[in-house]
């Protein structure tokens, strides 16, 4: 068994044990010939999911996870740049590259 398969199995077990097994009921549904799945009404109601809601599909290896797509609010460049206040001498591209390389190296040590 690969490390990925073992990790997926552990995550699935933990999810089923702590979420499904404790307070949530397991529901079943069927995949249609068109690849469609009906999300059971109790789950849609509990999560306040209405028709037309966009969902993100995450591949977990032995299954999938559906999460509501939460788009970022539309912003302008001035709104984004205003949160980047920095006082001091501007960094050069070489200094920024060196800092990124150091951060990557430090994260693997």
C-alpha positions as CSV (number, residue, x, y, z in Angstrom):
1,X,0.0,0.0,0.0
2,X,1.4,3.4,-0.9
3,X,1.8,6.3,1.5
4,X,-1.0,8.2,-0.3
5,X,-3.3,5.2,0.0
6,X,-2.6,4.8,3.7
7,X,-3.1,8.6,4.3
8,X,-6.4,8.5,2.3
9,X,-7.6,5.5,4.3
10,X,-6.7,7.2,7.6
11,X,-8.4,10.5,6.6
12,X,-11.5,8.5,5.5
13,X,-11.6,6.6,8.8
14,X,-11.3,9.8,10.8
15,X,-13.9,11.5,8.8
16,X,-16.4,8.6,9.1
17,X,-15.6,8.1,12.8
18,X,-15.7,11.7,14.0
19,X,-18.2,13.3,11.7
20,X,-20.5,10.7,10.2
21,X,-20.4,8.4,13.2
22,X,-21.0,11.0,15.9
23,X,-23.7,13.5,15.0
24,X,-24.5,13.2,11.3
25,X,-26.6,10.6,9.6
26,X,-25.3,8.8,6.5
27,X,-27.4,9.3,3.4
28,X,-27.2,7.4,0.2
29,X,-27.7,8.5,-3.4
30,X,-27.2,7.2,-6.9
31,X,-25.0,8.3,-9.8
32,X,-27.1,8.8,-12.9
33,X,-26.0,7.8,-16.4
34,X,-25.3,11.6,-17.0
35,X,-23.0,11.7,-14.0
36,X,-25.5,13.6,-11.9
37,X,-26.0,13.0,-8.1
38,X,-28.9,14.2,-6.1
39,X,-27.8,15.6,-2.7
40,X,-30.4,14.4,-0.2
41,X,-32.8,17.1,1.0
42,X,-31.8,16.9,4.7
43,X,-28.2,17.7,3.8
44,X,-29.2,20.5,1.4
45,X,-31.4,22.0,4.1
46,X,-28.8,21.6,6.9
47,X,-26.2,23.4,4.8
48,X,-28.6,26.0,3.3
49,X,-27.8,24.8,-0.2
50,X,-30.2,26.1,-2.8
51,X,-30.6,25.3,-6.6
52,X,-27.9,27.0,-8.6
53,X,-25.3,27.0,-5.9
54,X,-21.8,26.4,-7.4
55,X,-19.8,23.7,-5.7
56,X,-16.1,22.9,-5.6
57,X,-15.3,19.2,-6.1
58,X,-12.3,17.9,-4.2
59,X,-10.8,14.5,-5.1
60,X,-9.9,12.7,-1.9
61,X,-8.6,9.5,-3.6
62,X,-11.3,7.1,-2.5
63,X,-14.1,9.6,-2.8
64,X,-15.0,13.3,-3.3
65,X,-15.8,16.3,-1.2
66,X,-18.3,18.9,-2.2
67,X,-17.9,22.4,-0.8
68,X,-19.7,25.6,-1.7
69,X,-17.6,27.8,-4.0
70,X,-16.9,31.0,-2.1
71,X,-15.7,33.6,-4.5
72,X,-13.6,36.5,-3.4
73,X,-15.4,39.8,-3.4
74,X,-14.5,42.0,-6.4
75,X,-11.8,44.5,-5.5
76,X,-9.8,47.2,-7.3
77,X,-6.0,47.3,-7.4
78,X,-6.0,50.4,-5.1
79,X,-8.0,48.4,-2.5
80,X,-5.5,45.5,-2.6
81,X,-2.4,47.7,-2.8
82,X,-3.5,49.8,0.2
83,X,-3.2,46.8,2.5
84,X,0.5,46.4,1.5
85,X,1.8,49.3,3.5
86,X,5.5,49.0,4.0
87,X,7.8,51.6,5.6
88,X,11.5,51.3,4.8
89,X,13.8,50.8,1.9
90,X,12.1,48.9,-1.0
91,X,13.5,45.3,-1.5
92,X,15.1,44.5,-4.8
93,X,14.0,41.5,-6.9
94,X,17.2,39.7,-6.0
95,X,16.5,40.2,-2.3
96,X,12.9,39.0,-2.6
97,X,14.1,35.9,-4.6
98,X,16.7,35.2,-1.9
99,X,14.1,35.5,0.9
100,X,11.7,33.1,-1.0
101,X,14.5,30.6,-1.5
102,X,15.4,30.8,2.2
103,X,11.8,30.3,3.2
104,X,11.5,27.2,1.0
105,X,14.8,25.8,2.3
106,X,13.8,26.5,5.9
107,X,10.5,24.7,5.5
108,X,12.2,21.5,4.5
109,X,14.8,21.4,7.3
